[in-house]
Amino acid sequence: MEHVTLAAGPDAPLPRQEPMAMPTQSLRSYDKRQRHRLKGEPRVRLARAALALITILGTIFLTHQMYLVLQVGELTGVERVMLVLFVINIAWIGLGSVSPLMGFLLGAGHREVADGPPPTRRTALLMPTYNEDPARIFGAAMAMMRAIHRKGAGDVFDLFLLSDTNQSKYWLAEEAMVAAAREDPEIGHRVFYRHRGRNLRRKAGNIEDWVERWGDAYPHMLVLDADSLMEADCIIELARRMEADDELGMLQTSPNLIGGETPTARVQQFASRVYGGVLTRGLRAWFGNAGNYWGHNCIIRTKAFAECAGLPQLSGKPPFGGLILSHDFVEAALVRRGGWAVRMADDLGGSYEAAPPNLLELAQRDRRWCQGNLQHTRLIGTPGFHPLSRIHLAMGVMSYLSSPLWLLFLLAGMSLALHAYLVPPDYFLDQWSLFPDWPRIDPERAMALFGLCMLVLYAPKLFGTASFLRERGSRGLRISSVFGLIVEVLLTALVAPIMMLVQTTSIAQIITGADSGWPSQARDADRVPWSVLWRFHRRHILAGVILAVAAGAISWRLLAWMSPALLGLVLAIPLSAFMGSARMGRALRRMGLLTTPEERNPPALVAEAVAEAETLRDRARVPAGLSELLSDPAALDRHFAWTDPPTARRPGEPDAALASALLKIADGLGLDALDPRETYAVLASPPTLAGLAPPPMARAQARANM
């Protein structure tokens, strides 16, 4: 069993560094001789062939039916465009239906983890955080560590809280709560904290910094997100599987969503729990050793990650150049390129995360993901990538491109209807003909095709519900699950046109050069003001009204056909308010709608995480600001000791915010005159803080720095 030595006694926030090189990988060339050979997977190849065959045959059949519906003599230009759009869209939907069908046929869901000996190789739990409530995040992390300790495996798991926070109120709270956590007699000595003074390369850089400084001490790392929660049995089993298979580079769990309070979160939570099983089982069947990484709730072999996953910057400026935003897909592709297996542990339960609470937060997250996924258009052809890795990247791109493609399909259909309305049909195309050329549109075929397309679209939900109803965990929820399916379908159908326009707008912004930045996420169910809803949704309402007026002017039948899509747009503001309301979420819960087994019988770990968070809040003494920090010797000494020199501002390095703060201080304006950026700059500068501290404390700090 490896041993990690503390740097400087029990109060040191970090262990002694044991570096591991993480070279930057080339995306332009690759030497195949560097790749490890993996065993063949005949069953996986068969599953891939079946998936491709069924998807292609289904696409050909439905496309032929669409051609027969559109065919009136020769196809017009608009009809040809519409047919091409239909091929792309129906192929994408078909792939999304055949894969869950495979998962449904495979049958088995989560299995109980058998007790066994604890793993012997060290694993680091990495919890990155960025401007979030530290009590909630650290409370969840402490609950996981305590649960592992109770299982008798605490000696091989350490917790690293990796902060990229750049707001002083969160930074001070993090330090105070980590200090409180490290006083815990059972697990405090296994809790470590590092705050980067410069959060270079965002989350990917945060993990890379840990690998390069401590990676050699930990054969495995379990990457978490700020809203992650994982049962001890799941964590320990992941470590066991990693130990048992030396070819395994990444093992990704399938997190279920929990804790949803609003209809937005509850809809996602219900869909994740009820439909997610067949989706992930289907993916695992044809992913095989060339799976994907979703950025969190995944155990990784540190050596494989360090050898293969060092990310370069893309040439050019954002949004298509610069940092690779959706780094997880690319890291998985690089690890697989290096010959390591990337698999899904879809059979393991006890892996959880949270969902965005409202449509605005969902759209903000989607904007960032959209930019990252569109960057992948530059990476699909990277030398050495496994064909499945290229498919993962392409699927990520298509998950966003499908929105403008469906919008174009809708507009093409409207233009056909408008043409039929404005241009009278000419039944005598040949002026010498004695017989009319009657239109050959078959309305019955059109209705049948519509029904087939709806069946393909909703098949994953039907497969998922049928599979869920067979589970033991669904007992007592079977009737409510059927009603939940109906509510989920109705609400997602209303929201879908809004998200279609949101994603189409995001793509337009990205194409025109707008960068998403790195905003922090709001995870709590706070009420969104009506003024904010108006600013966000006004264009959606305008688009809905314009489309409704245009459709009504062409034909009331067309308006009736389009009304399900238009209703969500026209009612975007009240719909968004409803979807983001915790009160409405509680009402749905009282009615037993969108209820999951984990909500009905919450895992004990959830309550333990809440209790740990409350304990940290009660025990931590958080300075309210710079003035209070400077008047608290213990907090100030801790802040000095915990400043991370490798990522701090270098001596002489320009810092406009710090210069502005020093000018205000020199002018006698006081610390209260500093804005948030200036406050953070002072907090990140130990020499500046030492100069502001009372003389005895300043002298002590000066002696400590000698």
KAGI-V517074 format. One record per residue. RES is the residue in three letters. PSI is psi in whole degrees, -180 to 180 (none if undefined). OMEGA is omega in radians with two decimals (999 if undefined). BURIAL is # if it has 16 or more other ideal C-beta (glycine too) atoms within 10 Angstrom, else .. Layout:
# KAGI-V517074
RES/PSI/OMEGA/BURIAL
RES/PSI/OMEGA/BURIAL
This chain:
# KAGI-V517074
MET/127/-3.13/.
GLU/157/-3.13/.
HIS/138/3.11/.
VAL/126/-3.10/#
THR/133/3.10/.
LEU/151/-3.04/.
ALA/-45/-3.01/.
ALA/63/3.07/.
GLY/179/-2.99/.
PRO/-20/-3.11/.
ASP/-2/3.13/.
ALA/133/-3.09/.
PRO/-11/-3.04/#
LEU/151/3.04/#
PRO/170/3.07/#
ARG/140/-3.12/.
GLN/136/3.02/.
GLU/87/-2.93/.
PRO/155/3.01/.
MET/127/-3.12/#
ALA/140/3.10/.
MET/81/-3.06/#
PRO/147/3.07/.
THR/133/-3.09/.
GLN/151/3.08/#
SER/135/3.04/.
LEU/6/-3.12/#
ARG/-21/-3.13/.
SER/159/3.12/.
TYR/134/3.11/#
ASP/111/-3.09/.
LYS/-21/-3.13/.
ARG/-17/3.12/.
GLN/-13/-2.99/.
ARG/137/2.99/#
HIS/145/3.11/.
ARG/131/3.08/.
LEU/155/3.11/#
LYS/151/3.10/.
GLY/158/-3.12/.
GLU/80/-3.08/#
PRO/-39/3.13/.
ARG/-38/3.13/.
VAL/-41/3.10/#
ARG/-39/3.10/.
LEU/-42/3.12/.
ALA/-40/3.12/#
ARG/-42/3.13/#
ALA/-42/3.13/.
ALA/-42/3.12/.
LEU/-48/-3.12/#
ALA/-44/-3.09/.
LEU/-49/-3.11/.
ILE/-41/-3.14/#
THR/-45/-3.12/#
ILE/-46/-3.14/.
LEU/-42/3.10/.
GLY/-40/3.12/#
THR/-43/3.13/#
ILE/-45/-3.12/.
PHE/-49/-3.09/.
LEU/-34/3.09/#
THR/-41/3.10/#
HIS/-41/3.10/.
GLN/-39/3.11/#
MET/-38/3.09/#
TYR/-43/3.14/.
LEU/-33/3.10/.
VAL/-41/-3.07/#
LEU/-23/-2.97/#
GLN/114/2.98/.
VAL/91/-2.99/#
GLY/-130/3.08/.
GLU/143/3.08/.
LEU/136/3.06/.
THR/171/3.12/.
GLY/-43/3.13/.
VAL/-39/3.12/#
GLU/-36/3.09/#
ARG/-44/3.09/.
VAL/-44/-3.13/#
MET/-39/-3.14/#
LEU/-42/3.11/#
VAL/-45/3.11/.
LEU/-38/3.13/#
PHE/-43/3.14/#
VAL/-48/-3.10/#
ILE/-48/-3.08/#
ASN/-43/-3.08/#
ILE/-31/3.05/#
ALA/-41/3.13/#
TRP/-45/3.11/#
ILE/-39/3.14/#
GLY/-44/3.08/#
LEU/-41/3.14/#
GLY/-11/3.10/#
SER/-36/-3.11/#
VAL/-39/3.14/#
SER/-48/3.05/#
PRO/-31/3.07/#
LEU/-42/3.09/#
MET/-41/3.10/#
GLY/-37/3.11/#
PHE/-42/-3.12/#
LEU/-29/3.11/.
LEU/-33/2.92/#
GLY/-65/-2.92/.
ALA/144/3.09/.
GLY/-143/3.13/#
HIS/143/3.10/#
ARG/157/3.09/.
GLU/139/3.12/.
VAL/124/-3.14/#
ALA/142/3.06/.
ASP/144/3.13/.
GLY/-179/3.14/.
PRO/146/3.11/.
PRO/155/3.09/#
PRO/158/-3.09/#
THR/-19/-3.14/.
ARG/145/-3.05/.
ARG/143/3.08/#
THR/133/3.07/#
ALA/128/2.99/#
LEU/117/-3.09/#
LEU/118/-3.12/#
MET/91/3.08/#
PRO/147/3.08/#
THR/149/-3.09/#
TYR/100/3.07/#
ASN/50/3.13/#
GLU/165/-3.13/#
ASP/110/-3.05/#
PRO/-28/-3.14/#
ALA/-45/-3.12/#
ARG/-45/-3.09/#
ILE/-49/-3.10/#
PHE/-30/3.07/#
GLY/-44/3.09/#
ALA/-42/-3.14/#
ALA/-42/3.13/#
MET/-37/3.10/#
ALA/-41/3.10/#
MET/-45/-3.13/#
MET/-40/-3.13/#
ARG/-38/3.10/#
ALA/-40/3.08/#
ILE/-42/3.12/#
HIS/-42/3.13/#
ARG/-27/3.12/.
LYS/-2/3.12/#
GLY/14/-3.11/.
ALA/14/-3.04/#
GLY/-23/-3.07/#
ASP/-17/-3.07/.
VAL/7/3.12/#
PHE/129/3.02/#
ASP/154/-3.12/#
LEU/128/3.05/#
PHE/120/3.05/#
LEU/108/-2.98/#
LEU/103/-3.01/#
SER/131/2.95/#
ASP/18/-3.07/#
THR/137/3.09/#
ASN/26/3.00/#
GLN/128/-2.96/#
SER/-36/-3.10/#
LYS/-38/3.12/#
TYR/-37/-3.14/#
TRP/-48/3.13/#
LEU/-39/3.11/#
ALA/-39/3.11/#
GLU/-48/-3.11/#
GLU/-44/-3.12/#
ALA/-40/-3.09/#
MET/-33/3.03/#
VAL/-40/3.09/#
ALA/-42/3.10/#
ALA/-40/-3.13/#
ALA/-37/-3.09/#
ARG/-10/3.06/#
GLU/-8/-3.13/.
ASP/126/-3.05/#
PRO/-23/-3.08/.
GLU/-48/-2.97/.
ILE/-2/-3.06/#
GLY/-33/-3.11/#
HIS/-9/3.13/.
ARG/15/3.13/#
VAL/123/-3.12/#
PHE/154/-3.04/#
TYR/132/3.04/#
ARG/124/3.07/#
HIS/122/3.13/#
ARG/127/3.08/#
GLY/-32/3.09/#
ARG/114/-3.07/#
ASN/69/-3.13/#
LEU/137/3.02/.
ARG/20/2.98/#
ARG/-142/-3.04/#
LYS/-40/3.13/#
ALA/-41/3.09/#
GLY/-32/3.10/#
ASN/-48/3.12/#
ILE/-41/-3.14/#
GLU/-41/3.11/#
ASP/-41/3.11/#
TRP/-45/-3.12/#
VAL/-45/-3.06/#
GLU/-18/-3.09/#
ARG/-32/-3.09/#
TRP/1/-3.00/#
GLY/-32/-3.06/#
ASP/-16/3.14/#
ALA/-12/-3.02/#
TYR/108/3.10/#
PRO/-28/-3.11/#
HIS/149/3.00/#
MET/136/3.10/#
LEU/108/-3.07/#
VAL/126/3.14/#
LEU/171/3.01/#
ASP/171/-3.09/#
ALA/-19/3.12/#
ASP/16/-3.10/#
SER/149/3.01/#
LEU/129/-3.09/#
MET/135/3.10/#
GLU/149/3.14/#
ALA/-40/3.14/#
ASP/-41/3.14/#
CYS/-46/-3.12/#
ILE/-46/-3.11/#
ILE/-40/3.13/#
GLU/-37/3.07/#
LEU/-45/3.13/#
ALA/-39/3.10/#
ARG/-46/-3.11/#
ARG/-36/3.11/#
MET/-40/3.10/#
GLU/-36/-3.03/#
ALA/-14/-3.05/.
ASP/102/-3.08/.
ASP/-9/3.09/.
GLU/-10/-3.00/.
LEU/123/3.12/#
GLY/-39/3.13/#
MET/141/3.06/#
LEU/106/-3.02/#
GLN/126/3.03/#
THR/171/3.09/#
SER/94/-3.04/#
PRO/138/2.96/#
ASN/147/3.11/#
LEU/137/3.11/#
ILE/167/3.02/#
GLY/12/-3.12/#
GLY/129/-3.13/#
GLU/-31/-3.09/#
THR/162/3.05/#
PRO/-38/3.10/#
THR/-50/-3.12/#
ALA/-37/-3.09/#
ARG/-36/3.08/#
VAL/-47/3.12/#
GLN/-39/-3.14/#
GLN/-45/3.13/#
PHE/-47/-3.12/#
ALA/-42/3.13/#
SER/-43/-3.06/#
ARG/-41/-3.02/#
VAL/-43/-3.10/#
TYR/-20/-2.99/#
GLY/-31/-3.10/#
GLY/-50/-3.13/#
VAL/-32/3.12/#
LEU/-51/-3.07/#
THR/-35/3.08/#
ARG/-40/3.09/#
GLY/-43/3.12/#
LEU/-45/-3.13/#
ARG/-34/-3.09/#
ALA/-38/-3.11/#
TRP/-9/3.00/#
PHE/-47/-3.09/#
GLY/-131/-3.14/#
ASN/-1/-3.13/#
ALA/52/-3.12/#
GLY/-163/-3.06/#
ASN/168/3.13/#
TYR/130/-3.06/#
TRP/13/2.98/#
GLY/-11/-3.11/#
HIS/168/-3.10/#
ASN/43/-3.07/#
CYS/133/3.06/#
ILE/139/-3.01/#
ILE/138/3.01/#
ARG/117/-3.01/#
THR/-41/-3.13/#
LYS/-44/-3.14/#
ALA/-42/-3.13/#
PHE/-45/-3.12/#
ALA/-41/-3.12/#
GLU/-35/-2.87/#
CYS/-23/-2.86/#
ALA/18/3.05/#
GLY/117/-3.00/#
LEU/132/2.99/#
PRO/170/2.96/.
GLN/144/3.09/.
LEU/145/3.12/#
SER/150/3.13/.
GLY/179/-3.10/.
LYS/159/3.01/.
PRO/154/0.22/#
PRO/-16/-3.10/#
PHE/-18/3.11/#
GLY/-171/3.11/.
GLY/-145/-3.12/.
LEU/144/3.00/#
ILE/111/-3.02/#
LEU/-55/3.10/#
SER/71/-2.99/#
HIS/-25/-3.03/#
ASP/-45/3.11/#
PHE/-42/-3.09/#
VAL/-40/3.10/#
GLU/-40/3.09/#
ALA/-42/3.13/#
ALA/-39/3.14/#
LEU/-41/3.11/#
VAL/-42/3.10/#
ARG/-36/3.09/#
ARG/-34/3.12/#
GLY/-1/3.08/#
GLY/9/3.09/#
TRP/147/3.11/#
ALA/139/3.04/#
VAL/112/-3.01/#
ARG/166/3.06/#
MET/136/3.06/#
ALA/66/-3.05/#
ASP/-15/-3.11/#
ASP/-7/-3.11/#
LEU/126/2.99/#
GLY/-175/3.07/#
GLY/19/3.08/#
SER/123/-2.99/#
TYR/157/2.97/#
GLU/179/-3.13/#
ALA/163/-3.12/#
ALA/154/3.04/#
PRO/140/-3.02/#
PRO/-15/-3.10/#
ASN/172/-3.06/#
LEU/-30/-3.13/#
LEU/-44/3.09/#
GLU/-37/3.09/#
LEU/-42/3.14/#
ALA/-38/3.13/#
GLN/-44/3.09/#
ARG/-42/3.14/.
ASP/-35/3.14/#
ARG/-43/3.13/#
ARG/-45/3.12/#
TRP/-38/-3.13/#
CYS/-47/3.13/#
GLN/-43/3.13/#
GLY/-41/-3.12/#
ASN/-36/3.11/#
LEU/-28/3.02/#
GLN/-29/-3.08/#
HIS/-15/3.06/#
THR/-26/3.12/.
ARG/-12/-2.98/#
LEU/-10/-3.08/#
ILE/-36/-3.11/#
GLY/14/-3.10/.
THR/129/-3.13/#
PRO/138/3.06/.
GLY/-12/3.14/#
PHE/141/3.05/#
HIS/146/3.11/#
PRO/-37/3.12/.
LEU/-34/3.09/#
SER/-39/3.07/#
ARG/-39/3.12/#
ILE/-40/3.09/#
HIS/-46/-3.14/#
LEU/-43/3.14/#
ALA/-38/3.10/.
MET/-37/3.08/#
GLY/-41/3.08/#
VAL/-47/-3.07/#
MET/-28/3.14/#
SER/-22/3.09/#
TYR/-37/3.11/#
LEU/-23/-3.13/#
SER/-29/-3.13/#
SER/-55/3.09/#
PRO/-29/3.11/#
LEU/-41/3.07/#
TRP/-37/3.10/#
LEU/-43/3.09/#
LEU/-39/3.10/#
PHE/-43/3.11/#
LEU/-45/-3.14/#
LEU/-36/3.09/#
ALA/-41/3.09/#
GLY/-40/3.10/#
MET/-38/3.14/#
SER/-35/3.06/#
LEU/-43/3.12/#
ALA/-40/3.12/#
LEU/-41/3.12/#
HIS/-43/3.12/.
ALA/-31/-3.12/#
TYR/-39/-3.03/.
LEU/-30/-3.05/.
VAL/113/3.13/.
PRO/141/3.14/.
PRO/142/3.09/.
ASP/107/-3.08/.
TYR/-9/-3.13/.
PHE/75/-3.09/.
LEU/-29/3.07/.
ASP/116/-3.03/.
GLN/-18/3.14/.
TRP/-1/-3.09/.
SER/142/3.07/.
LEU/-5/-3.05/.
PHE/137/-3.13/.
PRO/152/3.06/.
ASP/92/-3.03/.
TRP/143/3.04/.
PRO/146/-3.08/.
ARG/27/3.07/.
ILE/132/-3.12/.
ASP/101/-3.10/.
PRO/-33/3.12/.
GLU/-39/3.10/.
ARG/-39/3.13/.
ALA/-43/3.12/.
MET/-40/3.12/.
ALA/-40/3.12/.
LEU/-42/3.11/#
PHE/-45/3.12/.
GLY/-41/3.12/.
LEU/-42/3.14/.
CYS/-41/3.09/#
MET/-38/3.12/.
LEU/-44/3.11/.
VAL/-41/-3.10/#
LEU/-43/-3.04/.
TYR/1/3.14/.
ALA/-43/3.13/#
PRO/-37/3.12/#
LYS/-40/3.13/#
LEU/-45/3.09/#
PHE/-45/-3.11/#
GLY/-44/3.14/#
THR/-44/3.13/#
ALA/-41/3.12/.
SER/-41/-3.14/#
PHE/-40/-3.11/#
LEU/-19/3.10/.
ARG/-13/-3.09/.
GLU/152/3.06/#
ARG/-33/-3.10/.
GLY/-13/-3.11/#
SER/-4/-3.12/#
ARG/133/-3.09/.
GLY/-7/-3.12/.
LEU/5/-2.98/#
ARG/-45/3.13/.
ILE/-46/-3.14/.
SER/-28/3.12/#
SER/-36/3.10/#
VAL/-44/3.08/.
PHE/-35/3.07/.
GLY/-38/3.07/#
LEU/-45/-3.13/#
ILE/-46/3.14/.
VAL/-43/3.14/#
GLU/-42/3.12/#
VAL/-44/-3.12/.
LEU/-47/-3.10/.
LEU/-42/3.12/#
THR/-32/3.09/.
ALA/-37/3.11/.
LEU/-38/-3.08/#
VAL/-27/-3.04/#
ALA/-45/3.13/.
PRO/-35/3.10/#
ILE/-48/-3.13/#
MET/-30/3.07/#
MET/-45/3.12/#
LEU/-37/3.10/#
VAL/-48/-3.11/#
GLN/-36/3.08/#
THR/-42/3.09/#
THR/-42/3.12/#
SER/-44/3.14/#
ILE/-41/3.11/#
ALA/-42/3.12/.
GLN/-42/-3.12/#
ILE/-44/3.14/#
ILE/-33/-3.14/.
THR/6/2.97/.
GLY/10/-3.13/.
ALA/131/-3.13/.
ASP/145/-3.10/#
SER/-19/-3.04/#
GLY/-159/3.14/.
TRP/71/-3.14/.
PRO/148/3.03/.
SER/160/-3.06/#
GLN/141/3.00/#
ALA/120/-3.06/.
ARG/-5/-3.10/#
ASP/154/-3.05/.
ALA/63/3.09/#
ASP/145/-3.14/.
ARG/133/3.12/.
VAL/126/-3.13/#
PRO/150/-3.14/.
TRP/-34/-3.14/.
SER/-37/3.11/.
VAL/-41/3.10/.
LEU/-40/-3.14/#
TRP/-46/-3.13/.
ARG/-37/-3.09/.
PHE/-38/-2.96/#
HIS/-2/-3.02/#
ARG/-37/3.13/.
ARG/-32/3.09/.
HIS/-42/3.11/#
ILE/-45/-3.14/#
LEU/-44/3.12/.
ALA/-42/3.13/#
GLY/-42/3.14/#
VAL/-44/-3.14/.
ILE/-46/3.14/.
LEU/-38/3.13/#
ALA/-43/3.13/#
VAL/-44/-3.14/.
ALA/-44/3.14/#
ALA/-42/3.12/#
GLY/-35/3.12/.
ALA/-32/3.13/.
ILE/-51/-3.08/#
SER/136/3.08/.
TRP/-27/3.09/.
ARG/-41/3.09/.
LEU/-42/3.10/#
LEU/-42/3.12/#
ALA/-41/3.13/.
TRP/-38/-3.06/.
MET/-9/-3.02/#
SER/-37/3.11/.
PRO/-37/3.13/.
ALA/-37/-3.08/#
LEU/-29/-3.08/#
LEU/-44/3.14/#
GLY/-35/3.13/#
LEU/-48/-3.10/#
VAL/-36/-3.12/#
LEU/29/-3.01/#
ALA/-42/-3.07/#
ILE/-55/3.10/#
PRO/-34/3.11/.
LEU/-44/3.14/#
SER/-39/3.09/#
ALA/-43/3.10/#
PHE/-46/-3.07/#
MET/-22/-3.14/#
GLY/11/-3.06/#
SER/121/3.07/#
ALA/-31/3.12/#
ARG/-42/3.09/.
MET/-34/3.08/#
GLY/-42/3.10/#
ARG/-35/3.11/.
ALA/-42/3.09/.
LEU/-38/3.14/#
ARG/-42/3.13/#
ARG/-32/3.12/.
MET/-3/3.13/.
GLY/20/-3.10/.
LEU/143/3.14/#
LEU/36/-3.12/#
THR/139/3.12/#
THR/161/3.10/#
PRO/-38/-3.12/#
GLU/-25/3.08/#
GLU/-38/3.14/#
ARG/-41/3.09/.
ASN/81/-3.03/.
PRO/139/3.05/.
PRO/142/3.14/#
ALA/-30/-3.11/.
LEU/-31/-3.14/#
VAL/-49/3.11/#
ALA/-36/3.12/.
GLU/-38/3.11/#
ALA/-41/3.10/#
VAL/-43/3.14/#
ALA/-41/3.10/.
GLU/-40/3.12/#
ALA/-43/3.12/#
GLU/-39/3.11/.
THR/-44/3.12/#
LEU/-42/3.12/#
ARG/-40/-3.10/#
ASP/-37/-3.02/.
ARG/-25/-3.06/.
ALA/136/3.03/#
ARG/100/-3.03/.
VAL/118/3.06/#
PRO/138/-3.09/#
ALA/-16/-3.14/.
GLY/-168/-3.09/.
LEU/-43/-3.09/#
SER/-44/-3.14/.
GLU/-35/3.08/.
LEU/-44/-3.10/#
LEU/-23/-3.14/#
SER/2/-3.13/.
ASP/97/-3.06/#
PRO/-41/-3.10/.
ALA/-44/-3.14/.
ALA/-39/-3.13/#
LEU/-43/3.09/#
ASP/-42/3.12/#
ARG/-42/-3.13/#
HIS/-43/3.09/#
PHE/-46/-3.07/#
ALA/-29/-3.03/.
TRP/-1/3.03/#
THR/135/-3.01/#
ASP/99/-3.06/#
PRO/-42/-3.09/.
PRO/-26/-3.11/.
THR/5/-3.14/#
ALA/168/3.08/#
ARG/133/-3.13/#
ARG/149/3.09/.
PRO/131/-3.14/.
GLY/-7/-3.14/.
GLU/128/-3.10/.
PRO/140/3.09/.
ASP/102/-3.06/#
ALA/-39/-3.12/.
ALA/-41/3.12/#
LEU/-41/3.11/#
ALA/-42/3.11/.
SER/-40/3.12/.
ALA/-44/-3.14/#
LEU/-36/3.11/#
LEU/-44/3.12/.
LYS/-40/3.14/#
ILE/-43/3.13/#
ALA/-31/3.12/.
ASP/2/3.09/.
GLY/20/-3.11/.
LEU/-19/3.10/.
GLY/164/-3.09/.
LEU/-27/-3.13/#
ASP/-16/-3.14/.
ALA/-8/-3.10/.
LEU/139/3.06/#
ASP/173/-3.07/.
PRO/-39/-3.14/.
ARG/-40/3.14/#
GLU/-39/3.11/#
THR/-44/3.13/#
TYR/-41/-3.13/#
ALA/-40/3.10/#
VAL/-43/-3.14/#
LEU/-32/-3.11/#
ALA/1/-3.10/#
SER/94/3.14/#
PRO/-41/3.11/#
PRO/-39/3.12/.
THR/-45/3.12/#
LEU/-41/3.13/#
ALA/-37/3.10/#
GLY/-27/3.14/.
LEU/-18/-3.07/#
ALA/157/3.03/#
PRO/149/-3.00/.
PRO/-47/-3.13/.
PRO/-39/-3.13/.
MET/-38/3.13/#
ALA/-41/3.13/#
ARG/-39/3.12/.
ALA/-40/3.12/#
GLN/-39/3.11/#
ALA/-42/3.11/.
ARG/-37/-3.11/.
ALA/-30/-3.09/.
ASN/-5/-3.11/.
MET/none/999/.
